[in-house]
Amino acid sequence: MASLNTHLVNSLGLRPNEAKAYLCCLKRPEGLFVYQLARASGIKRSTLDVILQRLMERGYITSHMEGARRVFCAEPPEKILFQVEKSAGLLRTLLPRLKEMGGEAFGRVRYFRGRSGIEEIFDDILATAKADRDKVGEILTFSSGDHLFRALPTHYRDFIRHRVRNKIALRWLGPDNKASQKLLRNAETEYRQMKLYPAQKYNLTIEIDIYADRVAFISLEEDELLGVIIESVAISSSMCSIFNLLWDILP
């Protein structure tokens, strides 16, 4: 249940104890009294009152009376998925108006640290590519290859899966090594065009991603996991030109 708890926290924004309480209720379709839920989850009774209130407000749990006591039941996962998709659809329809209200963000610089920060950068790449397909077109990537795979092995696979599911194209310049050759075998099915440079001759330890009017620079050294996203038309268009220059030069 620990891994499920983590996924709910990461994917749905639940707090750890909220996810634990929901999963405990889900395992008991007939519902649980508060004292039973406290025993099953290991969460203090006083804390559970607040958690259950939050979960009911968000539509994850319902309650009804049995005699003089209240029973708490988990909503089916498919209903929660429907609610999430409905909310996402509403936000998608409001996106143009929200962006208009926010104005242009060109010149903004955002900084990120640690693995969670790097994952946020990749989430921004996917979110921007999905929201602004006409503007993004494709993602352009200068890759360090092994450094990225070592730093974010699971997340990067998830990034590829989500990109493929949404048919987001990518052009990739990376080192010629075993990991890159493996990617090359699946390039066509994963909407990825690739060109490789000599790994021994050019030592690249960062990744650069160009998408829409943004450029992400990511340092992937073990002791220096950090990144920055720059939103600038001038910088992104110039980086596109540099990428295309190298793309045309490489065989």
N, C-alpha and C positions, 0 to 999 in steps of 0.2 A: 504494500500500500504506500510505502515511502516514495517510490518513484512516481506513482499516480499523484500523490500529494504535491510533489515538486512540479509536475506538469501543470496542475491546476493553478499553482501559484504563479508560474512563469507565463502561462498562456491566457489565463482569465483574470489575472490581477487580484486573486484572492490572497488574503493573509494566510500564513501556514496553519494556524488554528482553525480558520474558517474552512479551509480545504479539508482538514482532518475531520471536522464536525460533519461536513457535507458527505464525505465518503462513509463515515460511520452510519449515517442515516440511510444512505443508498444501499448499504448491505442489509438493512432491515426494512423491507418494503412495508411491513405492518406499522412501522413507526416506533419511536422511542420516547419514553418519558425523560425529563431532564436528568434525573438521577441515573438512569440507564445510560444516557449519552455521556454523562460525566465519567462514569465507570469505564465505558468502552473507549473513549477518546483520551482519557487521562487529563482532561481539561477541568480546571476548577469550576465549581458550580457558579460562583459569582461572575467568573469570566464568560461562562457559557451564555448567560442571559443577554449580554451585549452582542456576542457573536451571532446568536440565533436571530436577534432583532435585525442585524445587518443582512444576514442571509435571506430573511423573509422579505426585506425591503428590495433586495436585488433579484428576487424571484427564484432562488435556489431551493428554498424550503417553504413548506406550508405547515399549518398546524390546525388541529381541531380538538375539541374537548371529548374526553372519555370519562364520564362521571364528573368528578371534581378536579381531574387533572388534565393537563394539556399534553397532547401527543404531537411530536414533530416528525414530518415525513419529507424525504428528498424528492424534488421534482425529477422526472426522467431526464437523462442526459440529452435525448433528442429534442426535448422542449427547450432546454437551455441553449442548445445549438441554434434552434430557430430564433430565439430571442436575440442571441448575439448577431446572427446574420441579419435580422430585421434592423437592429441598431446600426450595424455597419452600412446597410443599404440606405438608411436615413441620412447618416453622416456623409455618404457618398453623394447624395443628391444636394446636400447643403454645402459641399466642399467648394464649388466655385464662388458662392456668396461669402463664405468664411475667408477664403483667400483674398477676395476683393476687399473685405473689411480690414484684413491684416496688412494690405499693401504689399509692395515688393520688398523682399528680404535681401536683395543683392548687397554684398559687402559684409554680410553677417558671417561670423566665424564661431564655430562651436567646438569645444574641446572634450575629449573622452579619455578615460583611463581604465586600465585593467581589462580582463576578459569580458566582463559585462559591458564595458564601454565600447569595446570593439564590436560586440554583438549588436549594440544599438546602432552602430554605423551601418552594418549590413542590413538591419531592419529598415533603416532610413532609405537605403538604396532600393530595396524591394518595394517599400511603400510609395516612394516617389515614382518608380517605374510603373507601378500599377495605376496610380492616380493620374499621371501625365504621360500616357503612352505616346501621344503625338509629339510631345516635346522630347521625351527620352529616346524613342526609337530603338536604341540598343545601349547596352552598358559597355564601356571601353575599360579594359583592365590591364595594367602593368602588374604582373604577379611575381612574387618571389618563390612561388611553388612550395617547396618543403617547409619553409618557415610558417606559412599560413596553415598548412595541413597539420603541423605539430601544435601550433598555438590553439587552433579551433577545429579539431578533427570532426566532432559531431555537428557543431553549428554550421560548418561549411557545407557538409552533406545536406543538412536541412535547407540551407540557402539554395543549393542547386535544385533540390526537389521542389521548393516553392517557385523558383524561377521557371522551371520547366512546366509546372502545372499551369502557370499563367502565361506561358509562351513568350517569355521575355528573352530576347536575343542578347548575345554577348560576344564581343570580340576580345581575344585573350592573347597577350604577349607574355610568354613565360620561359623559364629555363628548360633546356633539353635534358631531362633526367627521367628516372623510372616513374615517378609520380605523374609527371606531365604526359608521358607516353600512355599511361593508363587512362588519363583524361581524354587523350586524343582518340582512343578507341571508341569512346562514347560521345564524341563531339557532335555528330549529326543529330542523334536522338535527344541530346541535351541543349539544342539550340545554341551551340557554341562553335565559333570559328577560331582556329588557333594558329599561331606562328611561334616558333621556338628560337631562342637565341642560345649561344654556347654557354652552358652553366659555369664552366671553369673560368672562362674569360671575363664574364660580367657577373659580379657578386651583388645581387639585389636583395636586401633584407627588409624592404618595405613593400607595401602594396599601394597602388594608386588606382582609384576608381573614378571614372568620369561619367556623370549621368545628369541629364537635364542641364541646369545651369550651376551644377555643383561638382566639386572635386573633393574626394576623400583621400587623405594621406594617412596611412596606417603603419606604425612601427611595430614589428613582430618579434623583436628580440625578447628573450625570456625575462630579462630584468628591465625591460622598457616597453611594455605593452601600452601603447597610447595612440591616439589618433586625432585628427582634426578634419572638420568639414568646412569648406569655404564655399559660400554662395556668391558667385561673381560671374557675369557674362563674359567679361574680358579674360579672366583666368581659365574658365572652362573651355571657351572657344580656342584659346591658345594651346591648352593641353590637348584638345582634340586634334589640332594641327600637328603637334609633336607626335602624337600617337600615330596618326595617318602617315606621317613622314617615315617613321620607323617601320610601320606595316608595309609600306610600299618598297622599302629597301630590302627587308628580309625576304628570302625565297619562300 
